[in-house]
């Protein structure tokens, strides 16, 4: 059983590789080692038992060499950034997915692929799902406008009565309203996966990850997550900055739990043709996450709610994991342990503090991070 893991040198990919090797799979990795994520080249955590190929997943010849002889594919390679290079999202994320099918259908002997597990995202859900407490109606709100955010009005309002909407768990069937280039690229992957997979007899599954945290999450990538941003600021003696009012709710999930979900979806035929939410099963506010990290570091700093906000952020993201639960999965690592493991790993790394500050400046200059007023 040979599995190809695209993006296998990355955050989610490398943990999936480790688990596959533990379960007896032969593993091949295809990774471009993007400099913004891997400026120092091949990471030391890549296991010697895995075959490593370096190249662009959207390059036909490179992908063909990587796919040759593989029974299974985890297509986890993706582009995610704050830069407005919208075509890059489609090229790397979506075109590469179509190319996998094109190769497999064109030469099934060379590419004997039985199943593909695709990395999707909660970004497919857009702003999410809410309920109006006044009329008890479900609302799928549009993105908050710049004017609304500049006025410090963080919550979604009912389009009928104007009252504050309450978040509802995201489900896979009705929560399909992507509004960013990244989210659109991921939904396009799902459409390709389920329609081409069904037509050509290749089993597929798509994993909608929420806010994945944990070890190996690149601290060079400015868009790589809340743990990186908070931890590096605390390390530099600076308070963690909470965007908006810090009351945004997230369901943070550990990367090891995500790797388990990936392999479970591969090995269960009940997962074929379906999208799966992979979230943390617990609502945690950004402010609470900052407090957890400060406690774990023993810092006497306080979170800073500065009036800054990031364009494109959703207000609340809480996923319904019922489909994954039906396969026997649930998140096992709580947020506190998640933070602790990340800090222990980060403590072993040489991290340039100036990189964090430079990235923060770039996001302000790009108009990604703005301020109230």
C-alpha positions in Angstrom: 0.0 0.0 0.0 1.7 3.1 -1.2 0.4 6.6 -0.3 1.4 9.9 -1.8 1.1 12.9 0.5 1.4 16.2 -1.3 2.5 18.9 1.1 3.9 16.1 3.2 6.7 18.3 4.5 4.2 20.8 5.9 2.2 21.1 9.0 -0.7 18.8 8.6 1.1 16.7 5.9 4.1 15.7 8.1 1.9 14.5 10.9 -0.2 12.5 8.4 3.0 11.0 7.0 4.1 9.9 10.5 0.8 8.2 11.2 0.8 6.4 7.8 4.2 5.0 8.4 3.1 3.8 11.9 0.2 2.0 10.2 2.5 0.2 7.7 2.0 2.3 4.5 4.8 3.0 2.1 4.9 6.8 1.9 6.0 9.2 -0.8 6.1 12.9 -0.1 5.7 15.6 -2.8 6.4 19.1 -1.5 7.7 22.4 -3.1 9.3 23.5 0.1 7.9 27.0 -0.4 10.4 29.5 0.9 7.8 31.4 2.9 7.1 28.2 4.9 10.4 26.4 4.6 13.2 29.0 4.3 15.8 26.5 5.5 15.0 23.7 3.1 14.1 20.2 4.1 12.8 20.1 7.7 14.6 17.8 10.1 11.4 16.0 11.1 11.0 14.3 7.7 11.4 10.6 8.4 14.0 8.7 6.5 11.5 5.9 5.7 9.5 8.3 3.5 10.5 9.0 0.0 10.8 12.8 -0.6 10.3 14.4 -3.9 10.7 18.2 -4.3 8.5 20.0 -6.8 5.4 21.9 -7.7 2.2 19.9 -7.3 0.6 21.8 -10.2 3.5 20.8 -12.6 2.2 17.9 -14.8 5.5 16.1 -15.1 6.4 16.4 -11.4 3.0 15.2 -10.3 3.1 12.3 -12.7 6.4 11.1 -11.3 5.0 11.4 -7.7 1.7 9.7 -8.5 3.3 6.7 -10.3 2.5 3.4 -8.5 0.5 5.0 -5.7 -2.7 3.4 -4.4 -3.8 6.3 -2.3 -3.3 10.1 -2.3 -3.6 12.7 0.4 -3.7 15.9 -1.4 -2.8 18.4 1.3 -0.5 20.8 -0.6 -2.1 24.2 -0.6 -1.4 27.9 -0.9 -2.6 30.1 1.8 -1.5 33.7 2.4 -2.7 37.2 2.9 -1.3 38.4 -0.4 -3.9 39.4 -3.0 -2.5 36.9 -5.6 -5.9 35.3 -6.2 -4.8 33.2 -9.2 -2.2 31.5 -7.1 -4.9 30.0 -4.9 -6.7 28.5 -7.9 -3.5 27.3 -9.6 -1.9 25.6 -6.6 -5.1 24.3 -4.9 -7.6 23.6 -7.6 -5.8 23.0 -10.8 -3.5 20.5 -9.1 -6.6 18.6 -7.9 -8.0 18.5 -11.5 -4.6 17.3 -12.7 -4.6 14.3 -10.3 -7.8 13.1 -11.9 -6.6 13.9 -15.4 -3.5 11.7 -14.9 -5.3 8.9 -13.1 -8.1 8.7 -15.7 -5.6 8.9 -18.6 -3.4 6.1 -17.5 -4.9 3.9 -14.7 -2.2 1.3 -15.0 0.6 3.8 -14.2 -1.6 5.6 -11.7 -3.6 2.9 -9.9 -5.3 5.3 -7.5 -8.0 3.8 -5.4 -8.8 6.8 -3.1 -8.0 10.4 -2.7 -8.4 12.4 0.5 -8.5 16.1 -0.2 -7.7 19.0 2.2 -10.6 21.3 2.2 -11.3 24.0 4.8 -13.9 25.6 7.0 -13.4 28.6 4.6 -15.9 26.8 2.4 -18.6 27.7 4.9 -18.0 31.4 4.5 -19.3 33.5 7.3 -21.1 30.5 8.7 -24.5 29.8 10.1 -26.5 31.9 12.6 -29.9 32.0 14.2 -32.0 35.1 14.9 -33.3 34.7 18.5 -36.3 37.0 17.6 -37.9 35.1 14.8 -35.9 31.8 15.3 -34.9 31.9 11.6 -31.5 30.5 10.3 -29.4 33.1 8.5 -26.3 32.7 6.4 -24.9 36.2 6.6 -22.7 38.0 4.0 -19.2 39.1 5.0 -19.1 42.1 7.3 -18.3 45.3 5.5 -15.3 47.5 6.1 -17.5 50.3 7.3 -19.1 48.0 9.9 -15.8 46.8 11.2 -14.3 50.3 11.3 -17.3 51.2 13.5 -16.4 48.4 15.9 -19.7 46.6 15.2 -18.3 43.0 15.3 -21.4 40.8 15.4 -23.6 39.9 12.5 -27.0 41.5 12.5 -30.3 40.0 11.4 -31.2 41.4 7.9 -34.8 41.6 9.0 -35.0 42.8 12.6 -31.4 44.2 13.0 -30.9 42.2 16.2 -27.7 40.3 17.0 -27.4 36.8 15.5 -26.3 33.8 17.5 -23.8 31.3 16.0 -25.0 27.8 15.0 -22.8 24.8 14.4 -21.6 24.6 10.8 -22.8 21.5 9.0 -21.4 20.1 5.7 -24.6 20.2 3.7 -26.0 23.7 4.1 -22.8 25.7 5.0 -21.4 26.3 1.5 -20.9 30.0 1.0 -17.2 30.7 0.4 -16.3 34.3 -0.2 -12.5 34.4 -0.3 -10.2 33.2 -3.1 -8.9 30.5 -0.8 -12.3 29.3 0.3 -13.5 29.3 -3.4 -10.4 27.3 -4.4 -11.3 24.7 -1.7 -14.9 24.4 -2.6 -13.9 23.9 -6.2 -11.7 21.0 -5.0 -14.7 19.4 -3.4 -16.8 19.8 -6.6 -14.0 18.2 -8.6 -13.5 15.4 -6.1 -17.1 14.3 -5.8 -18.2 14.7 -9.4 -15.1 13.3 -11.1 -14.5 10.7 -8.4 -18.1 9.4 -8.9 -17.9 9.5 -12.7 -14.5 7.6 -13.0 -14.8 5.3 -10.0 -12.2 6.8 -7.8 -13.2 7.1 -4.1 -12.8 10.5 -2.5 -13.3 12.4 0.8 -12.8 16.1 1.6 -11.7 17.3 5.0 -12.9 20.7 6.2 -10.3 21.6 8.8 -11.1 24.4 11.2 -8.3 26.2 13.2 -5.5 23.6 13.3 -2.8 24.2 15.9 0.3 22.3 17.1 3.9 21.5 16.5 5.6 22.1 13.1 3.3 25.0 12.2 5.7 27.2 10.4 6.6 30.4 12.3 7.9 31.9 9.1 4.4 32.1 7.4 2.7 35.3 8.6 -0.7 33.7 8.1 0.1 30.4 9.9 -2.1 30.8 13.0 -2.9 32.3 16.4 -0.5 30.2 18.4 2.5 31.4 16.4 1.5 35.1 16.6 0.7 35.0 20.3 3.7 32.9 21.3 6.3 35.0 19.4 4.9 38.2 20.8 5.0 36.9 24.4 8.5 35.6 23.8 9.5 39.1 22.7 8.0 40.6 25.9 5.0 42.0 24.0 1.4 41.4 24.8 -0.7 39.1 22.5 -2.9 41.3 20.3 -6.5 40.1 20.0 -8.2 41.4 16.9 -11.7 42.9 17.1 -12.9 42.6 20.8 -11.3 39.1 21.4 -14.7 37.5 21.8 -14.6 35.6 18.4 -15.3 31.9 19.0 -13.2 29.2 17.4 -12.9 25.5 17.7 -9.2 24.9 17.8 -8.1 21.4 16.9 -4.7 19.7 17.4 -2.8 18.6 14.3 -2.4 15.1 15.6 -6.2 14.8 15.8 -6.4 16.1 12.3 -3.9 13.4 11.1 -6.1 10.7 12.7 -9.1 12.1 10.9 -7.3 12.0 7.6 -6.3 8.4 7.9 -9.7 7.4 9.2 -11.4 8.9 6.2 -9.0 7.0 3.9 -9.6 3.6 5.6 -13.4 3.9 5.9 -15.5 3.3 2.8 -18.4 5.1 4.6 -16.4 8.3 4.0 -16.5 8.0 0.2 -18.0 10.9 -1.6 -18.4 13.1 1.5 -17.1 16.3 3.1 -16.2 16.1 6.8 -15.8 18.9 9.3 -12.7 18.4 11.5 -12.9 20.8 14.5 -12.2 20.9 18.1 -15.7 20.3 19.6 -15.2 23.2 22.0 -15.9 27.0 21.7 -12.9 29.0 22.8 -12.7 32.8 22.4 -9.6 34.5 21.1 -9.2 36.2 24.4 -9.5 32.9 26.3 -6.8 31.4 24.0 -4.5 34.4 24.8 -5.1 33.8 28.5 -4.3 30.1 28.2 -1.1 30.8 26.4 -0.1 33.5 29.0 -0.7 31.1 31.8 1.3 28.3 30.2 4.3 30.7 29.7 4.0 32.1 33.2 3.9 35.6 31.8 2.4 38.5 33.7 1.5 40.3 30.5 -2.2 41.0 29.7 -3.9 40.5 26.3 -4.1 43.7 24.3 -7.5 44.5 22.6 -6.2 47.3 20.4 -9.1 47.9 18.1 -7.3 46.2 15.2 -9.1 43.8 12.9 -8.2 41.6 10.0 -10.2 41.8 6.8 -11.6 38.5 5.7 -11.8 37.0 9.2 -15.1 35.3 10.2 -16.7 36.3 13.4 -17.5 32.8 14.8 -16.5 29.4 13.5 -17.9 26.3 15.3 -18.2 23.1 13.4 -20.5 20.1 13.8 -18.3 17.0 13.9 -21.1 14.5 13.8 -20.0 13.0 10.5 -16.5 12.3 11.7 -17.9 11.1 15.0 -19.9 8.5 13.1 -16.6 7.1 11.8 -15.4 6.8 15.4 -13.4 10.0 15.6 -13.4 12.7 18.2 -10.7 15.3 19.1 -8.6 14.0 22.0 -6.2 16.8 22.7 -7.7 19.8 24.6 -6.7 23.3 23.9 -4.5 23.6 27.0 -2.4 20.6 26.0 -2.4 21.9 22.4 -0.9 25.2 23.6 1.6 23.4 25.9 2.9 21.1 23.2 3.3 24.0 20.8 5.2 26.1 23.3 7.5 23.2 24.2 8.3 22.7 20.5 8.8 26.4 19.9 11.2 26.6 22.8 13.5 24.2 20.9 13.5 26.4 17.8 15.6 29.4 16.8 13.0 32.0 15.8 13.9 35.5 14.7 11.6 37.9 16.5 12.1 40.6 13.8 10.3 38.3 11.4 7.1 38.5 13.4 7.2 42.3 13.6 8.0 42.6 9.9 5.1 40.3 9.0 2.8 42.4 11.2 3.9 45.6 9.5 3.4 44.0 6.0 -0.2 43.1 6.8 -0.9 46.7 7.9 0.8 48.0 4.7 -1.2 45.6 2.6 -4.5 46.8 4.2 -5.2 43.3 5.6 -5.0 44.5 9.2 -7.0 47.7 9.9 -8.1 49.7 12.9 -11.4 51.0 14.2 -12.2 54.6 13.4 
